[in-house]
Amino acid sequence: MRIISGSAKGRRFEAPKGLDTRPTLDRVKESLFGMLQFRITNADVLDLFSGSGNLGLEAASRGARLAVCNDSNRACAALIHSNAAMLGLSDRIRVLCLDYEAALSQLHGEGQCFDIALLDAPYAGGMAQLAAAALLDLELMRPGGQIVIEHDCRLAPVLASSLIRRSSQRIYGAVGLTIWECIA
């Protein structure tokens, strides 16, 4: 895996070995950050289902003020710490090792708010949609913030809330990206 742009551009980092992770493909990641390019500098970013930290590390490399990377697997959380140090991004990366509900609850208790939330959960089961609803319920998103869900192109997520509006949806082969903007 590699960082596409920013301060760590072109640098490679490790992916979890032997775990059931599905890293975001470079072409999807490049398109996603192209859509976010004017919002990422000095943003607070949440990468809630991090795996290797691929998306959070890319955000930090591109100038995010803070990228909170959460993964419930201890090996993944340790790898994110290691990757952040190797890439010189430790000062902008915070790693949590909690299930997503506990992570959101802890962040709410700390008064944290985000400009961008990246939700690349397992596609089946609607976990990303549940996490997006919790982000809104717990008021963890700033007005104008964006929630991004990576999903199976055949299973476009649906979020029913007056607090957000769908601003973009793109398909890349079998992968879809849907972006919502917070309007409250």
N, C-alpha and C positions, 0 to 999 in steps of 0.2 A: 504494500500500500504506500501511497505517497501524498504529500501535500501539493496541491495544484498551484497555489498562488500565495503571495504575501511574504512575510519575513522568513518563513521556512520553505519557500518555494522549491520544489524538486526533491526535497529530502524524503527519504523513505522511513517508514516506521513499521513496527510489528503488528500483526493481526493475531487474535487468539487462535491457538492451535487445538484441534480436536474438539472444539466446542461448536454448538449449533448456532453459529452466528451467520449473518448474511450482510456483509459489508456493502454499503452503497457503491455502485459502480462509478468509476471516474467520470464517465460521460454524464451520468445523472447528477453527480455531485457538482460538476462544472456548470451545468445548466442551472441547478438550484442556486449556487452562489452567484451566478450571473444575474438571476432574478433578485437576489438580496443585496447586490453589490453596493448600493447607495444607502443601505440601512445597517450594514454590519459594523462600520467603524464606530468605536466607542459604545457599542451595544452590549447589553447583558443578554447572554444566550443560554438557553437550556437545551442540552442534548440528553433527553430523558431515558432513552434506551440505547446506551452508548456503544456497547460491545468493545471495540478497540479505541473508541474515542474519535473515530474518523471525522465526523461532522464537527464536533466541538473543537478538535485540534485545528481543523481547517478554518473555523470561525476565528479562533485566537490568532492564527497566522495572518489572517486578513484584517486584523485590527480590532477585534471585539475587546471590550474592556474586561469582560469576564465571561468565561464559558464554564457552566456547571455541567459536568458529565456524570451521569448516574448509570450504574449497571448493578443489578442484584447479584451478579456472579463475582466472587472475590478475585478470581484469577483475572477477569476482565478489568476490574477496578485497579488492581496492581499494575496491569499492563498499561492502562491509561496514565497512571503516575509515571511509569518508566518512559513511555513515549513522550509525555510532556517534557520531562527532564532532558531527554535525548535531543528534542527539537528546540530546546531553549524557550519553552512556553509555560513553564511551571508557574510563573508569576501571574498568569491570566487564566489558569485552569484550576478549578476546584472539583475534586472527585468525591462522589458519594457512592456508597455500596448498600443500597436499600431497594426494596420493591418500590415500584413507581408511586403507589399510594402513600407509603411512608415518606418517600422523598418529597413529594408535594406537600404533605402535612408539615414536615420539618421546615421546608423553605417558607411556607406560609407563616409558621410560628416565628421565623426570623425576620419577617417583613420584607422578604425578597420579592422583587418584581422583574419581569423580563420584557425585552423588546422583541425577541424572537424565541420561539419554542420549536425544536426539531423533534418530531415524533416518528421514529423508525422502529416501531414495535413489530413483533411477529404479526404477519398479515392476518391470520385466522383469529377469530374470537373478538374482534372489535376493540382490543385493548387501547389502541391509539385514540379512538373516538372517546372512550371512557376517560382517558387521560386528558384529552382536550376539554371535555366538559368539566373535569375537576379543576383544570387551570382557570377556567372562567368562574366557577363557583367559589374558588378560594381567592379570587381577585389577584392572581399571580401575573397577569398580563397588563402591561401599560396600554393606555389608549393609543391606537395606531399600531400596536404591536401585531406581529404575525405569527400564526400557528401553522406549521408545515407538517403534513402527514405524508409519509411515503407508504404506498400501498400497492397491492396487486391491481393491475389495470382493470380487471374485471369486477373488482370490489370497491368501487369509489365510496369513500366515507361520506356519511351524512351527519351534519351537526345542526341541530335545531335550537337556535338561540337568537334572541334579538340583540345580543351583545357582539355578534360577528356577522361578517358577510364573506362569501366565497369570492376571492379576487382573482384566482388563477387555477387552472388545472391543465397539466401536461402529461402526455403518455410517452414513454421511452421503452418500446418493446413490451415486455411483460410488466414493467414498473410504471406506476403513476405517482405524480406529485400533485397534491392539492394544497393550496395556500388560502388561509382565511385571515382577514384583517379585523382586529378588534376595534369596534366603533364606539364603545362606551368608555 
